[in-house]
Amino acid sequence: MNERHLHEINNHLNRRTFLNNGLLGLGGLALASLAPASAMGNLMAPTKPTLPHFAPKAKRVIYLFQSGAPSQLELFDYKPKLKEMFGEELPASVRGDQRVTGMTAGQRSFPLAMGDFSFNQYGKSGAWLSDLMPYHREIVDDICLIKSMYTEAINHDPAITFIQTGSQQAGRPSIGAWASYGLGSENQNLPGFVVLLSRGKQGGQPLYAKLWGNGFLPSENQGVMFRSGHDPVLYLNNPPGMDRTSRRRMLDYLAAMNESQYEHTLDPEVQSRISQYEMAYRMQVAVPETLDISKEPDHVFDLYGEDARQPGTYAYNCLLARKLAENDVRFVQLYHQGWDQHGNLPNDIRTMAKSTDQGSAALIKDLKQRGLLEDTLVVWGGEFGRGCYSQGKLTPENYGRDHHPRCFTIWMAGAGVKKGISYGDTDDFSYNIVRNPVHVHDLQATIMHLMGIDHTRFTHKYQGRRFRLTDVHGQVVKDILA
């Protein structure tokens, strides 16, 4: 290490450092003169929480997020009255004065709609499932269907942001970042929070990095997106002309410079940067090994379906999620795009259900047969539901559904969750909840609880206020806990 270079760094005072130090005020300067830099660093850095608060049921979470809001009416929430009253007006007493989006607010009528989809009861639980989800029949006694989810957000971007971060406005940490921050990773060679993306059909709502961002938490807790293809993580591989030994030498030099900068600036984010560099170095070996599916036996591909051999598909990502769970990644977030069906719903929802049904069921069965479902929590669902009336022109073969935040369906399975139950009820039109409502913050509180975290005590101080994932809301849904 060149001492002259370190001396130059120590003497370097940029605008950001000046502002940070200036904010300390005279009292801070006096304290700095009395305390060594290491002690000041401990005062400046946020205090890491001591977690878990109690013994967790779930060591890890796999969240199968269905972006665009799948219609509960065609998949899980059986409402025979919609077929009986096809084309009739939604009763005004049911709708009330509830808000609708600008896409249907100008409609003169709200005709009830339901296509040619059949439902039957399956498993010992007798849960109702649509014929669009044949593989779900095989796991229906392993999952907990929650049919009474609701949210305040009525449009996609705020609704997705809300269910992923606890706020409709961007800037808060995502649920995976909270889990990574509080619990860390049990595998030091892989990130604690991994993101996978897939698409069921062209189009769909866009996804943004804010959904898996770290917000005001240390940047090492943000989700790391694993891409399909030759380079799953951008810039992870060594560039031409640099071998692993040279990379190690470069990282050692960078670490020394960053440590020197931290002693001078007391900026905790510098230490996060050091941690991220080191993680990237370890991932160079761990990621290719973890994501290699070439050694998976044929019976595994038979379970997940032929799509599992194609990188970037939902089934492929479900298989990767199982491999990441095996390697103790704390939080795996799989986003699947294409569920936004304002028109042509009968056709498009068939496409979307087919793209997810087998992979989702296979993941549950695969985790179960490997003994991983006992301590892995799996969550399936979107940001809100779909309304029971048609958006635009109505025929049995073609109609659309607008956004509906008042009720929607998700399912959970695995660690600490009751098996084979349906929780909550909606009215005859799946428009209003009539029993056991579950708010988005309740879902977040329950996920945290299963990971051994009391959501009311898990906070981070930022700009003078203590923040938490659930803000000042949320109750653990104890009725669904095993």
LINWOMO-V928374 format. One record per backbone hydrogen bond with DSSP energy under -0.5 kcal/mol. NH is the residue of the N-H (numbers start at 1). CO is the residue of the C=O. If there is no record, write none. Layout:
NH_CO ; NH_CO
This chain:
3_1 ; 6_2 ; 7_3 ; 8_4 ; 9_5 ; 10_6 ; 11_7 ; 12_9 ; 14_12 ; 18_14 ; 19_15 ; 20_16 ; 21_17 ; 22_18 ; 23_19 ; 24_21 ; 25_22 ; 28_24 ; 29_25 ; 30_26 ; 31_27 ; 32_28 ; 33_29 ; 34_30 ; 34_31 ; 35_31 ; 40_36 ; 41_37 ; 42_38 ; 43_39 ; 44_40 ; 45_41 ; 51_49 ; 53_452 ; 54_452 ; 57_450 ; 58_450 ; 59_57 ; 59_375 ; 60_375 ; 61_330 ; 62_377 ; 63_332 ; 64_62 ; 64_379 ; 65_63 ; 65_334 ; 66_381 ; 67_65 ; 67_336 ; 69_66 ; 72_70 ; 75_71 ; 76_72 ; 77_72 ; 78_76 ; 82_79 ; 83_80 ; 84_80 ; 85_81 ; 86_83 ; 87_112 ; 88_85 ; 90_110 ; 94_91 ; 95_91 ; 96_92 ; 98_95 ; 104_101 ; 105_101 ; 107_104 ; 112_88 ; 113_388 ; 117_115 ; 120_129 ; 122_127 ; 126_122 ; 126_123 ; 127_122 ; 129_120 ; 130_75 ; 131_118 ; 133_130 ; 137_133 ; 137_134 ; 138_135 ; 139_136 ; 140_136 ; 142_139 ; 143_139 ; 144_412 ; 145_143 ; 145_421 ; 146_144 ; 146_410 ; 147_145 ; 147_423 ; 148_423 ; 149_408 ; 150_438 ; 151_405 ; 159_155 ; 160_156 ; 161_157 ; 162_158 ; 163_159 ; 164_160 ; 165_161 ; 166_162 ; 167_161 ; 172_169 ; 174_213 ; 175_164 ; 178_174 ; 179_175 ; 180_176 ; 181_177 ; 182_178 ; 183_179 ; 184_179 ; 184_180 ; 186_328 ; 187_328 ; 188_186 ; 190_187 ; 194_331 ; 195_224 ; 196_333 ; 198_335 ; 199_312 ; 200_337 ; 201_337 ; 211_208 ; 212_209 ; 213_210 ; 217_214 ; 221_218 ; 222_219 ; 223_212 ; 224_193 ; 225_223 ; 226_195 ; 227_225 ; 227_232 ; 232_230 ; 236_233 ; 242_239 ; 247_243 ; 248_244 ; 249_245 ; 250_246 ; 251_247 ; 252_248 ; 253_249 ; 254_250 ; 255_251 ; 256_252 ; 257_253 ; 258_254 ; 259_255 ; 260_256 ; 261_257 ; 262_258 ; 263_259 ; 264_260 ; 265_261 ; 266_262 ; 268_266 ; 270_267 ; 271_267 ; 271_268 ; 272_268 ; 273_269 ; 274_270 ; 275_271 ; 276_272 ; 277_273 ; 278_274 ; 279_275 ; 280_276 ; 281_277 ; 282_278 ; 283_279 ; 284_280 ; 284_281 ; 285_282 ; 286_282 ; 287_283 ; 289_285 ; 290_286 ; 291_287 ; 292_288 ; 292_289 ; 293_291 ; 296_293 ; 300_297 ; 301_297 ; 302_298 ; 303_299 ; 304_300 ; 305_301 ; 308_305 ; 309_306 ; 310_307 ; 311_309 ; 313_310 ; 317_313 ; 318_314 ; 319_315 ; 320_316 ; 321_317 ; 322_318 ; 323_319 ; 324_320 ; 325_321 ; 326_322 ; 327_323 ; 328_325 ; 329_324 ; 331_192 ; 332_61 ; 333_194 ; 333_331 ; 334_63 ; 334_332 ; 335_196 ; 335_333 ; 336_65 ; 337_198 ; 337_335 ; 338_67 ; 339_67 ; 341_339 ; 342_340 ; 345_399 ; 348_344 ; 349_345 ; 350_346 ; 351_347 ; 352_348 ; 353_349 ; 354_350 ; 355_351 ; 356_352 ; 356_353 ; 357_353 ; 358_354 ; 360_356 ; 361_357 ; 362_358 ; 363_359 ; 364_360 ; 365_361 ; 366_362 ; 367_363 ; 368_364 ; 369_365 ; 370_366 ; 371_368 ; 372_367 ; 373_367 ; 375_372 ; 376_373 ; 377_60 ; 378_376 ; 378_413 ; 379_62 ; 380_411 ; 381_64 ; 385_404 ; 387_402 ; 390_111 ; 391_400 ; 392_390 ; 395_398 ; 398_395 ; 401_341 ; 404_385 ; 408_149 ; 410_146 ; 411_380 ; 412_144 ; 413_378 ; 414_142 ; 415_373 ; 415_376 ; 417_414 ; 418_480 ; 420_143 ; 421_143 ; 423_145 ; 425_435 ; 427_432 ; 430_427 ; 434_425 ; 435_425 ; 438_148 ; 440_150 ; 443_439 ; 444_440 ; 445_441 ; 446_442 ; 447_443 ; 448_444 ; 449_445 ; 450_446 ; 451_447 ; 451_448 ; 452_449 ; 453_448 ; 455_453 ; 457_454 ; 458_454 ; 459_457 ; 460_467 ; 462_465 ; 465_462 ; 467_460 ; 467_465 ; 471_468 ; 473_470 ; 478_476 ; 480_477 ; 481_478 ; 482_416
